[in-house]
């Protein structure tokens, strides 16, 4: 995944290089330049977030299930270690790794954009960067909470496939809600919201995107309403983030409860 991420950053740098050359060599309207810059920024953020979530699923899917399968769990649990400490230790270790990886990837995206004078990046304030980083990091954290529960309940491969499906489902929910908003159909909007409750990952990412992409201009408002590559619907409310917090903590607690009752002999 690190190799894939590096290749992606190289590809994005090449894309920005040719975009900058195109802007310098032609007389292009400022509005078109703004729209193109916002689209490039959305692309960089969206695909890097997808890479982070795939990495999270790859690391978390077998974190517990593989040790249950190969019997390693017996050597670990035989030590003076309570079962809930084992789950929390796994979660904390992966969380630290994801924190470092996501921060480096997020910083690389912004630094490359700034180096190539992408105006959406140059306009960012320190507060916007910090808020965007927080929500950008929150996406793989919530994915990890669900994946840990799956690792207690399923074998690594089925868990990984199920988590990828749930992650994609969140993107579908964003598109459904956005389409419902455009056609003015409350039933379609409600369906999109319901899907987002099952898979709230796209909702979190859309919030990070809103923090990082300006919407004060006509181009910004146009691209914000389009919701990026996978749609986003309306901005999430405070209560939605309260739900997401309960959602994430709930899956960790369910993991602890299920593992505590599991017969591993």
TISE-749302 format. One record per residue (C-alpha): x, y, z; residue in one letter. Coordinates in steps of 0.05 Angstrom, whole numbers, plus 32768, in hexadecimal, padded with zeros to 4 digits. Layout:
# residues N
XYZA
...
END
This chain:
# residues 265
800080008000X
803B802F800DX
805580217FC7X
800F802D7FAAX
800A806F7FD1X
804E80867FB8X
803B80757F70X
7FFA809B7F79X
801F80D97F94X
804F80D67F58X
801380D07F28X
7FF0810A7F4AX
802F81347F46X
803581267EFBX
7FEB813A7EF3X
7FF6817B7F18X
803581897EF0X
801081857EADX
7FD581AB7ECAX
800381E47EDEX
802481E47E99X
7FE081E67E78X
7FCA82217EA3X
800A82477E94X
800A823B7E49X
7FC1824C7E3AX
7F9282857E47X
7F5F82617E72X
7F2782847E97X
7F32828A7EE2X
7EF082667EEFX
7F0782297EC7X
7F49822A7EEBX
7F25822A7F2EX
7EF781F07F1BX
7F3381C77F02X
7F5A81D57F42X
7F2181BF7F6EX
7F1781807F45X
7F61816F7F4BX
7F5F817B7F96X
7F21814F7F9EX
7F4381187F76X
7F83811B7FA0X
7F5D81197FE2X
7F2980E47FCCX
7F5980B07FB2X
7F8B80BA7FEBX
7F5280AF801CX
7F3E80707FF7X
7F8680567FFCX
7F8580648047X
7F44803D8050X
7F5E80028027X
7F9D80018051X
7F7280038090X
7F487FC88078X
7F867FA08064X
7FA77FAB80A8X
7F687FA280D2X
7F457F6880AFX
7F767F3480C8X
7F917F578106X
7F6A7F298135X
7F4D7EF58106X
7F927EDD80EEX
7FAA7ED38135X
7F6B7EAB8145X
7F777E808107X
7FC07E718112X
7FBB7E68815DX
7FE87EA3816EX
7FB07EBD819AX
7FBD7E8681CEX
80047E9F81DBX
7FEB7EE681E2X
7FAE7EDB820EX
7FD57EAC823CX
7FFC7EE98254X
7FE07F17828BX
7FB77F3B8257X
7F6C7F44825AX
7F447F3A821BX
7F2C7F828216X
7F747F99821CX
7F867F6D81E1X
7F507F8D81B6X
7F617FD381CBX
7FAB7FC581C1X
7F9F7FAE817AX
7F747FEB816CX
7FA6801C818BX
7FE17FFE8164X
7FBD80028122X
7FA380478133X
7FEA8062813EX
8001804480FCX
7FC5806280D6X
7FD080A580F9X
801880A980DFX
8007808F8099X
7FCA80BB808FX
7FEF80F980A8X
802980EC8078X
7FFA80DF803DX
7FCF811C804DX
800D81488054X
8029812E8012X
7FE9813F7FEDX
7FE981868008X
803481917FFEX
803281787FB6X
7FF681A47FA7X
801881E07FC7X
805981D37FA0X
803381D47F5EX
800E82137F73X
7FC981F47F76X
7F9F822F7F8CX
7F6F82057FB6X
7FAB81EF7FE0X
7FCC82347FE2X
7F8C82547FFDX
7F8782258039X
7F908240807FX
7FB1821A80B9X
7F6C821080D9X
7F4F81F28099X
7F8B81C38092X
7F8481AB80DAX
7F3881A180D5X
7F40817E8091X
7F77815180ADX
7F4C813E80E9X
7F11812780BFX
7F3F8108808BX
7F5E80DE80C4X
7F1A80CE80E1X
7F0580A780A3X
7F37806D80ACX
7F2E806F80F8X
7EE3805F80F1X
7EF3802B80BBX
7F23800B80ECX
7EEF80078123X
7EC07FDF80F5X
7EF97FB480D9X
7F107FA0811FX
7ECA7F87812FX
7ECA7F6180EDX
7F0E7F4380FFX
7EF07F26813FX
7EB47F0B811AX
7ECD7EF480D6X
7F0A7ED780B3X
7F3A7F098094X
7F247F03804BX
7ED87F068056X
7EE37F3F8086X
7F0D7F658054X
7EDB7F5C801CX
7EA17F708049X
7EC57FAF8060X
7ED57FC38018X
7E8B7FBB8007X
7E767FE58044X
7EA8801B8031X
7E8E801D7FE9X
7E47801F8003X
7E5680618025X
7E6A80807FE2X
7E2A80667FC4X
7E0280867FFDX
7E2280C97FEEX
7E1080C47FA4X
7DC980AF7FB3X
7DBF80E97FE3X
7DDD811A7FB1X
7DAF81007F79X
7D7381057FA7X
7D85814D7FB5X
7D8B815E7F6BX
7D48813E7F58X
7D2581577F97X
7D0F81127FAEX
7D0C810A7FFAX
7D0780BE7FF6X
7D4980B97FCFX
7D6A80EA7FFFX
7D5280BF803AX
7D6E80808019X
7DB180A28011X
7DB180B8805AX
7D9F80728071X
7DD980558049X
7E0780898068X
7DF1807280ADX
7E08802C809CX
7E498045807CX
7E59808C8094X
7EA0808E8077X
7E8E80B9803AX
7E6A80EA8068X
7EAA80F58090X
7ED580FC8052X
7EA4812E8034X
7EAB81588073X
7EF78157806CX
7EEF816C8023X
7EC281A68036X
7EF681BD8067X
7F2D81BD8033X
7F0B81D57FF4X
7EF2821D7FF1X
7EA982277FE0X
7EA782747FE0X
7EAD82787F94X
7E7B82617F60X
7EAB82297F4CX
7EB282147F94X
7E6782117FA0X
7E5E81EA7F5FX
7E9281B67F71X
7E7C81B17FBAX
7E3481A37FA4X
7E4F816E7F74X
7E6E814C7FB1X
7EAF81367F92X
7EB780F17F72X
7E8380CC7F99X
7E4F80FF7FAFX
7E4281197FF5X
7DFC81357FFBX
7DF081698031X
7E26817B8064X
7E24814E80A1X
7E05816A80E0X
7E2281688126X
7DF2812F8138X
7E0D810680FEX
7E53810B811CX
7E3780F88160X
7E1A80BA813EX
7E5D80AC811CX
7E8080AF8160X
7E4D807E817EX
7E548053813FX
7EA0804E8145X
7EA380448191X
7E688013818CX
7E8E7FE5815CX
7ECB7FE4818AX
7E9F7FD381C6X
7E7D7F9C819EX
7EC27F81818BX
7ED67F7F81D5X
7E947F5D81E9X
7E977F2981B1X
7EE07F1881BDX
7ED47F138209X
7E9E7EDF81FEX
7EC57EB981C8X
7EDE7E7381D5X
7F257E7381B8X
7F3A7E2F81D3X
END
